[in-house]
Amino acid sequence: MNRRNFCRNVAAANMAGAAAGSPKAGETASAITWSRRVPVRYQADVAVIGGGIAGVNTACAAARAGARVVLVERFGIPGGNLTTGGVASFCGETRGQGEIFDEIVGDLEKFQAIMPYLPYEKREARVFDHHILALVLQELLLRHRVKLLLHTRFVDVLRKGNRLTEAVLCGKSGPEALRAGIFVDCSGDADLTRRAGFAVRKGRPEDGMQLPMSVMFFVRHVTPAEFQAQLPPGWFHPVRREEDLPMTSVWPNGPGGNALKVKIPRFDSTDTESLTAAEIQARRRIWEVLDYYQREKKQPWRYDGCSPQIGLREGARIVGEYTLTVADLRAGRKFEDAVARGVFYLDGHKPDDDKRTYILPKDQLKVPPYQIPLGCLIARGADNLFMAGRCFSAEQLALSSARVSTSCSMMGQAVGIAAALCAEKKCRPADLDPREVRRRVEQKGGVL
Ligand SMILES: Cc1cc2nc3c(=O)[nH]c(=O)nc-3n(C[C@H](O)[C@H](O)[C@H](O)COP(=O)(O)OP(=O)(O)OC[C@H]3O[C@@H](n4cnc5c(N)ncnc54)[C@H](O)[C@@H]3O)c2cc1C
């Protein structure tokens, strides 16, 4: 069986494995109406759903501007892809992103946990210690007096007309509500917006396939005496030939170790069963790839762990007042309502292939510095909903550049400023004067 078929079959097997809880073929799924009184335990001017790098920037910027902010994060630490996804590197330009990002980098520097600065033109990524980032982000949020709810998942939302009124959350205390004036979707997968019923797009236009996921794992170097291959015989489908490897990137991870990233395509992070299948396949592939490096390449590596969740490049993209296009990026387009910028190349990994393949040919990936307008961060049709980070309003290929953590941070800072302004003026995002947001972004160190 060739590897592509094998991957498909693993996915299919995982889906089938879930059949114990699913309706059998031919059966119609029934539905229930779920209704329950839920206490409104939290009130905020600005509610931020998702504590990745975009959510942290949003929450801190809004709090700095005087808003009462609640941040809801489903895991036990903030940072999203950068921490729980094990990404551990800022791509793009790490200066001029704004004061919140500067503070994050400054704190990592105090812990000696980040590479020295070089401009983007000289080096495209700045590696840091992702365990330390989790601590830095947590302390940053607390310094800004953001009310942080960890292990708390956003579940549903109530609407009056086009206004969101309360989010239903579920943490260990059970279902509780968060009432807020302004909501910001930083979930990466547009969870809040999808539950609210506003428009989203997913994947590439022809079949909805999203940019592929990848999983991160880590090895430490051992002496030849300590070394032995670890995958027991009979487990999974170890890789024997280099050409059978899925796209695997290897780089140093501190002294005496390496980080490896393995591409896991063809799954959907907004579908429960598909995401489950992706996680299962990722954990198997890690061992198949590791076995290749241990047995075939004779690398004296010992497995040192993997990220607790698979890395997600694209979930659902919210339809905003404006949608950023590849043509905008290629033209380095300037916008009157610009509030963030991007510099990274079009990093569009092919969604349906596990090899190192890109949607565009290599000589078409570069883009000049471009701007991101406020309109891309305002959900179309909603009266009090912004978004920041990888679920913002963009074409898939434009997202492949703007999804990097530096641009997501900048979007977050801009949206935090805008959300606090809306809360103060009691106005809709669309009624804000974008020039005022832009002025404040620039005052706070954002270079557009
Ligand atoms: C494999 C991989 C490698 C990458 N490499 C790089 C790189 O080298 N450099 C770089 O700059 N960028 C890289 N990126 C891109 C970058 O990491 C992400 O696009 C960026 O971090 C996204 O930030 P975000 O805050 O928008 O989303 P996320 O980081 O996805 O954060 C979303 C947060 O929302 C939370 N959440 C989601 N749903 C809910 C819910 N229902 N309730 C409560 N909380 C919820 C999540 O737990 C998460 O913390 C990479 C991405 C991947 C997948």
The ligand as an ORCA input file, in Angstrom:
! r2SCAN-3c Opt
* xyz 0 1
  C       2.819     23.685     12.752
  C       2.808     25.173     12.741
  C       3.991     25.855     12.648
  C       3.992     27.230     12.683
  N       5.183     27.877     12.656
  C       5.198     29.187     12.920
  C       6.420     29.851     13.172
  O       7.486     29.239     13.112
  N       6.379     31.172     13.483
  C       5.204     31.860     13.550
  O       5.228     33.047     13.847
  N       4.037     31.258     13.293
  C       4.008     29.941     13.025
  N       2.813     29.316     12.848
  C       1.573     30.105     12.863
  C       1.224     30.620     14.242
  O       1.718     29.769     15.238
  C      -0.276     30.724     14.456
  O      -0.972     31.043     13.292
  C      -0.561     31.788     15.498
  O       0.139     31.467     16.678
  C      -2.048     31.864     15.696
  O      -2.360     32.592     16.840
  P      -3.873     32.763     17.241
  O      -3.879     33.392     18.593
  O      -4.624     33.403     16.148
  O      -4.468     31.281     17.288
  P      -4.112     29.994     18.256
  O      -2.687     30.032     18.565
  O      -4.710     28.867     17.578
  O      -4.913     30.383     19.564
  C      -6.305     30.139     19.695
  C      -6.573     29.942     21.175
  O      -7.972     29.803     21.376
  C      -8.226     28.724     22.241
  N      -9.566     28.224     21.922
  C      -9.981     27.702     20.743
  N     -11.266     27.380     20.819
  C     -11.691     27.721     22.066
  C     -12.930     27.627     22.754
  N     -14.022     27.122     22.152
  N     -13.018     28.059     24.034
  C     -11.912     28.563     24.653
  N     -10.699     28.670     24.054
  C     -10.601     28.260     22.771
  C      -7.121     27.735     21.926
  O      -6.908     26.815     22.958
  C      -5.936     28.658     21.695
  O      -5.230     28.946     22.879
  C       2.774     27.933     12.786
  C       1.578     27.246     12.878
  C       1.585     25.871     12.845
  C       0.289     25.148     12.978
*
